[in-house]
Amino acid sequence: MAVQSFREILGAPRSTASPHNSALVIIDAQNEYAEGKLKLAEEYDELKPMEGEKVIRKIHPSAFADTELHTYLRGIGGLKVVLTGYMVRGHITSPSSKLTIQAHVCVSTTARDAARLGYDVLIAEDCVGDRDIPGASGNDVTNMVMHELADAFATVVQSSEIQ
């Protein structure tokens, strides 16, 4: 018998997302890529906020800490969030290159806070990643974080599953 996640043991259903019933939260780790030492020259057009989209500045690992995100999402009736983000890993060669955020810090903290606040949390796994840290490769760190979050806090999906 396969090992069950904590969510499966509790009977929590696998969640689904669509642009019609979910809020997409794109996280820029500590605003580093907008204003910090690792500043990007320019965002891809696909990542720029569309007219009317809310932009929330954060300074802590959780997108909910000391921001108006929770109030804003509740105000629009948002109960489901899809987490993703971006951080340059290596170099970007095209808009289809993998853009990632540090899974073990910002995505993990935001997902846990979102679950604590009562949100249905989804993580687009192919839009999340991590850098190598002492003792572990970025891929290993990301895989472990996705397993931890899927066990108790979130449904982990591929971006192609969001319809």
N, C-alpha and C positions, 0 to 999 in steps of 0.2 A: 504494500500500500504506500502511495506517495505521501510524503510529509505535507501536512496542511499548514497554511499560514494561520496566524492568529485571527485574521479577518474571516477566513473560511471556517475556523472552529466556532466563531461567534455567529456564523450564518450571514455575514455582511455580503450583499450581492456585489458582483463585479459591476463597476460603474461604466457608463458610456458618456460621451460628450459630443456636442454639436455646437456650431456657432450660434444656434438659436437658444440654447439653454445653459451656456457656460460663459464664464469670464476668463479670458486668456490673460495671464499675468506673466509678462516678460521681465526677467530680473537682470539688472546690470549690477554685478557684485560691488557693493559699496560705492556705486557711482564712479568706479575707477576708470571705466572706459569712456565716460563722458567728460570727466574733469581731472582725473588723477594722472599718475606717472605713466600709465599704460594707455593714454588717450588714443582713441581711434581717429584716423584722419576724417572719416565720414561713414555714417551708417549706410548699409544697403537700403535702397528705396523700400524694399519689402519689409524692413524692420522699423522704418520711420512711422511715428504715430499718424494715423489718418485723421483728417479733419473731424473734430468732435470727440476723438478718443481721449480719455483721461490719462494724464501723465502724473505719476506720483513719485516724488523724490524720496529715496530712503538712505539712511546712513548706518543701519544695523543689518546683521545677517538676515533677519526676518523682514519681509516686505510689510508685515503688519505692525512692527514695533515703531512707535512714535510717528506713525503716518496716518493718513485718513483713509487708507485702503478698506478697512473693515466697515467703516461708516458709509463709504461710497458704495461698496458692493451691496450692503444691506439696503441702501437707498434705491438701488435699481432692481432690487429683488434677487440679487445674485446669491445662490446657494451652492453653486458648483464652480470650482476653479480648475483650470488646466495650467500647470506650472511648466515653464520653460525659461530659457534665458540664453545669454550668449557671452562668450569669452573666447578670444582667439587662442587656438591651440595650434602651434606651428605657424604656418602662414596661410592666408586665404588666397585661393587661386581663382575662385568663381563664386557667385552667389549660392551655388548648390553645395559648396564645401561645408563641412560640419562646423557649426557654430555652437559653442557650449558654454556652460556656466559651471562654477565649482559646486558639484553635487554635495560634497560633504559639509559645506558651510551654508550657503544661501538657500539652495533648493530644499535641503533637509530641514533647516530651521523654519522656513516659510511653510513647508508641508505640515510639519508638526503643529505649528501655530494655527494654521487653517483648520486642521482636524479638531484641535482643542476648541476653536471658536464655532464648530458645528458645520463647517463646509464639507461638501462631498469633493474630495481632492483627487485629481487625476494628474499624472506626470507623463509628458510626452518624452519617453525614454531616449528616442533618437535625436532629441533636441537638448539633451543634457549631457554633461561630461565633466571631466576634471583634469587638472594638471597632475603630473607626477609629484608625489610628496615623499619625504624621507621614509624609505622602507616599503613603498608600494607604488606601482604604476598607476597612472590616471585611470586606465581602463579597469584595473582591479578595484580601485576606490569607488568608481562609479557603479560597478556591478554590485558591490557590497551595499552601498547606500540604496540602490534601487530595491534590493532584496529586503533590507530593513524597512524601508518605507512601505513596500507592498505588503509586508507582514502585518502591519498594524495601522498605518495611517493613510494609505492612498491606493488607488488602482493605477498600475503602470501600464501604459499603452504605447503604441507606435503612432506617430503623427498621422499616418495614413488611415488610422482607425477613427479619426475625428472627422465626422461627416455632417 
